[in-house]
Amino acid sequence: MEKKHILIGVTGGIAAYKACDLVSTLSKNKNYEIKVMMTKHATEFVSPMSFEALSHNKVETSLFSETNEDPIAHISLASWADICVLVPATANIIAKVVNGIADDMVSTTFLACHTKKMICPAMNTHMYENPVTQQNLQKAIDLGYVIVDPAYGHLACNVDGKGKLAAVKDIVFAIDKELSDPFLKGKNVLISAGPTQEALDPVRFISNHSSGKQGYSIARQAYLAGANVTIVSGPVNQEPIEGVTIVPATSAQSMFEAIKERLEETDYIIMAAAVADYRPEIVADQKIKKHDNTLDVHFVKNPDILAYIGQKKRPNQIVCGFAMETQDLDKNAKEKLEKKNCDMLIANNLFVEGAGFKTDTNVVTLIRKNSLEHLPKLTKIELGLKILKTMKEIEEEVVSC
């Protein structure tokens, strides 16, 4: 995959140091290449050398520096960039770029860019709320620039209010959204994620170690790819994803009902949740007191959600199941694919390093009806994109038949 080029313009605000974290985070994405340019005032807050170390590229700070290897660096950078991001964007740089003022490296390069542009404001609350700044931000929106709104918080000027630079993760998400291929635009994607909890009494329940990371990672990638995304989520500690609808479901039965309700309108269904196979037959009304050395509990079977989906799915609905095994992975997973009438299935072995619950990575086998692919260790974000692209391939094959 050809790398996307991100040009970061750092300006002279106290939040300039946070741009270091942004560049560091973006640089960890192997699909991105980062270059940085700075205003003179920005260099008073952070050394250009810091950004050179983080981006592994030369930092441009002046239009007319004798050390410039490229005499027209502002044009070269503008042509190189797939997106130009001003972070932090002061009131001054915002006023310049929306009114065509080009008097330094950052404003001149921004003006020369004929690509996606993003502004991440950060300033004193009163400066941000000033009608002139608000007019300039509206003008930026009218020009087609993406604005990542500042957050409310305690500012360096010892004032509480709006004007704090947005969290780095939110800026990264906005950049990812702008640079992502919208190959699922208009598709409705339904994902189950996390564990279920089966009550024993008002205090206790039976559950598992699922964190929901894989399901939420798939949801993030589906949203970035342009889909309308719904997560039916068991109890997890994952942060909500901007633009993604989250439907809470505690038990297997409540998850089953939530999925049945949305099944008809869904194009892609991804069952990443670790759903309990059984539940206690009787749920005590009161807390079960400790009397004996043993506690006998009779379990009954929960609905098989994946099997139900497989029975009900339309020819153009694409279904992906998940399986976790501790032995005979390929054999058991292949049998599950056929039995549940899935289009594809993701199988991983709990005892493989880098796979399983609560990790940021996964090691899986991707099984289709006529193929089996052992994937290398991937981040759950990378695996999420792989799953969605494979489902798109399957859909295209179904349509062409």
PECORFEN-V560187 format. One record per pair of residues at least 6 apart in sequence whose ideal C-beta (glycine too) atoms are under 8 Angstrom apart, sorted by the first residue. I is the first residue (numbers start at 1). J is the second residue. Records with the same first field share a line. If there is no record, write none. Layout:
I=J + J
//
This chain:
1=31
3=30 + 31 + 32 + 33
4=31 + 32 + 33 + 82 + 83 + 179
5=32 + 33 + 35 + 80 + 81 + 82 + 83
6=26 + 32 + 33 + 34 + 35 + 81 + 82 + 83 + 85 + 175 + 179
7=35 + 36 + 37 + 77 + 78 + 80 + 81 + 83 + 84 + 85 + 109 + 113
8=19 + 22 + 23 + 26 + 34 + 35 + 36 + 37 + 51 + 55 + 85 + 87
9=36 + 37 + 38 + 39 + 84 + 85 + 86 + 87 + 93 + 106 + 109 + 110
10=16 + 19 + 36 + 37 + 38 + 39 + 42 + 46 + 51 + 87 + 88 + 106
11=38 + 39 + 41 + 42 + 86 + 88 + 89 + 90 + 92 + 93 + 106
12=39 + 40 + 41 + 42 + 44 + 45 + 90 + 92
13=42 + 45 + 88 + 89 + 90 + 122 + 123 + 165
14=45 + 88 + 122 + 156
15=87 + 88 + 122 + 164 + 165
16=42 + 45 + 46 + 88
17=45 + 46
18=87 + 88 + 165 + 168
19=36 + 46 + 51 + 87 + 88
20=46 + 50 + 51 + 54
21=168
22=87 + 168 + 171 + 172
23=34 + 36 + 51 + 54 + 55
24=54
25=168 + 169 + 172
26=32 + 34 + 172 + 175
27=34 + 54 + 55 + 56
32=179
33=57
34=54 + 55 + 57
35=55 + 57 + 58 + 59 + 60 + 77 + 80 + 81
36=48 + 51 + 52 + 55 + 57 + 59 + 60
37=59 + 60 + 61 + 77 + 105 + 106 + 109
38=46 + 48 + 51 + 59 + 60 + 61 + 105 + 106
39=61 + 93 + 104 + 105 + 106
40=61 + 62 + 104
43=61
48=59 + 61
49=59
51=59
52=58 + 59
58=69
60=68 + 73 + 74 + 77 + 105 + 109
61=105
62=68 + 104 + 105
63=73 + 74 + 104 + 105 + 108
70=76
73=105 + 109
74=105 + 108 + 109 + 112
75=112
77=109
78=84 + 109 + 110 + 112 + 113 + 114 + 115
81=113 + 115
82=115 + 116 + 179
83=115 + 116 + 117 + 118 + 175 + 178 + 179
84=109 + 110 + 113 + 115 + 116 + 117 + 118
85=117 + 118 + 119 + 120 + 171 + 175
86=93 + 94 + 97 + 106 + 110 + 117 + 118 + 119 + 120
87=118 + 120 + 122 + 165 + 171
88=120 + 121 + 122 + 123 + 165
89=119 + 120 + 121 + 122
90=121 + 122 + 123
91=121 + 123 + 127 + 128 + 130 + 133 + 136
93=106 + 107
94=119 + 121 + 133 + 136 + 137 + 140
95=101 + 132 + 133 + 136
96=102 + 103 + 107
97=107 + 110 + 111 + 119 + 140
98=136 + 139 + 140 + 143
99=136 + 139
100=111
101=107
102=108 + 110 + 111 + 112
110=117
116=146 + 178 + 179
117=143 + 144 + 145 + 146
118=145 + 146 + 147 + 148 + 174 + 175 + 178
119=137 + 140 + 145 + 146 + 147 + 148
120=147 + 148 + 150 + 165 + 166 + 171
121=128 + 133 + 137 + 147 + 148 + 149 + 150 + 163 + 165
122=150 + 163 + 164 + 165
123=133 + 150 + 163
124=155 + 157 + 159 + 163
125=155 + 159 + 160 + 161 + 162 + 163
126=159 + 161
127=133 + 163
128=150 + 161 + 162 + 163
129=161 + 162
137=147
140=147
141=147
146=174 + 178
148=166 + 170 + 171 + 174
149=166
150=162 + 163 + 164 + 165 + 166
151=162 + 164 + 165 + 166 + 167
152=160 + 161 + 162 + 164
153=160 + 164
154=160 + 164
155=161 + 163 + 164
170=242
173=220 + 242
176=224
177=223 + 224
180=224 + 225 + 226
181=225
182=225 + 226
183=225 + 226 + 388 + 389 + 392
184=222 + 225 + 226 + 227 + 268 + 388 + 392
185=225 + 226 + 227
186=226 + 227 + 228
187=222 + 226 + 227 + 228 + 267 + 268
188=227 + 228 + 230 + 265 + 266 + 267 + 268
189=219 + 222 + 227 + 228 + 229 + 230 + 266 + 267 + 268 + 269 + 270 + 388
190=230 + 232 + 259 + 262 + 263 + 266 + 268 + 269 + 270
191=215 + 218 + 219 + 222 + 229 + 230 + 231 + 232 + 269 + 270 + 272
192=215 + 231 + 232 + 233 + 234 + 255 + 259 + 270 + 271 + 272 + 273 + 275 + 305
193=212 + 214 + 215 + 216 + 218 + 219 + 231 + 232 + 233 + 234 + 236 + 238 + 272 + 273
194=210 + 211 + 212 + 215 + 233 + 234 + 235 + 236 + 238 + 273 + 274
195=207 + 208 + 209 + 210 + 212 + 234 + 235 + 236 + 273 + 274 + 276
196=207 + 234 + 249 + 250 + 251 + 252 + 255 + 273 + 274 + 275 + 276 + 302
197=205 + 206 + 207 + 234 + 235 + 250 + 251 + 276
198=205 + 206 + 207 + 251 + 252 + 276 + 278 + 279 + 280 + 302
199=205 + 251 + 279 + 280 + 283
200=206 + 280 + 283 + 284 + 288 + 297
201=283 + 284 + 285 + 286 + 287 + 288
202=284 + 285 + 286 + 287
203=287
204=287 + 288
206=276 + 279 + 280
207=235 + 276
208=274 + 276 + 357
209=274 + 357 + 358
210=234 + 236 + 273 + 274 + 357
211=236 + 237 + 238 + 357 + 358
212=233 + 234 + 236 + 237 + 238 + 273
213=238 + 358 + 359 + 360 + 380
214=272 + 322 + 362 + 380 + 383 + 384
215=231 + 233 + 270 + 272 + 273
216=231 + 233 + 236 + 238 + 241
217=379 + 380 + 381 + 383 + 384
218=270 + 272 + 383 + 384 + 387 + 388
219=229 + 231 + 241 + 244 + 384
220=241 + 244 + 381 + 384
221=381 + 384 + 385 + 388
222=229 + 268 + 384 + 388
223=229 + 241 + 242 + 243 + 244
225=385 + 388
227=268
229=241 + 243 + 244 + 245
230=244 + 245 + 246 + 247 + 262 + 266
231=241 + 244 + 245 + 246 + 247
232=247 + 249 + 255 + 258 + 259 + 262 + 273
233=246 + 247 + 248 + 249 + 273
234=249 + 250 + 255 + 273 + 274
235=248 + 250
240=246
247=258 + 262
249=255 + 257 + 258
251=276 + 279
252=275 + 276 + 279 + 302 + 303 + 305
253=279 + 302 + 303
255=273 + 275 + 305
256=302 + 303 + 305 + 308
259=269 + 305 + 309
260=308
263=269 + 309 + 312
266=317
267=316 + 317 + 318 + 395
268=317 + 318 + 319 + 320 + 388 + 391 + 395
269=309 + 313 + 317 + 318 + 319 + 320
270=319 + 320 + 387 + 391
271=305 + 306 + 309 + 319 + 320 + 321 + 322
272=322 + 346
273=322
274=324 + 357
275=302 + 305
276=302
277=301 + 302
278=299 + 300 + 301 + 302
279=299 + 300 + 302
280=297 + 298 + 299 + 300
281=298 + 299 + 300
282=298
288=295
304=340
306=319 + 321 + 340 + 342
307=339 + 340 + 341
309=319 + 340
310=319 + 340 + 341 + 342
311=341
313=319 + 341
315=398
316=395 + 398 + 399
318=343 + 344 + 391 + 394 + 395 + 398
319=341 + 342 + 343 + 344
320=342 + 343 + 344 + 345 + 346 + 387 + 391
321=336 + 337 + 340 + 342 + 344 + 345 + 346
322=345 + 346 + 347
323=332 + 333 + 336 + 345 + 346 + 347 + 348
324=347 + 348 + 349 + 350 + 356
325=332 + 333 + 347 + 348 + 349 + 350
326=349 + 350 + 351
329=347 + 348 + 349 + 365
330=347 + 365 + 367 + 372
332=347
333=345 + 347 + 365 + 367
334=367 + 372
336=342 + 345 + 347
337=344 + 345 + 367 + 368 + 369
338=369
343=368 + 369 + 391 + 394
344=366 + 367 + 368 + 387 + 390 + 391 + 394
345=366 + 367
346=364 + 365 + 366 + 367 + 383 + 387
347=364 + 365 + 367
348=355 + 356 + 362 + 363 + 364 + 365
349=355 + 356 + 363
350=356 + 357
352=363
353=363
354=361 + 362 + 363 + 377
355=361 + 362 + 363 + 364 + 377
356=362
359=380
360=379 + 380
361=377 + 378 + 379 + 380
362=377 + 378 + 379 + 380 + 383
363=375 + 376 + 377 + 378
364=375 + 378 + 383
365=372 + 373 + 374 + 375
366=372 + 373 + 375 + 386 + 387 + 390
367=373
368=390 + 394
375=383 + 386
378=386
//
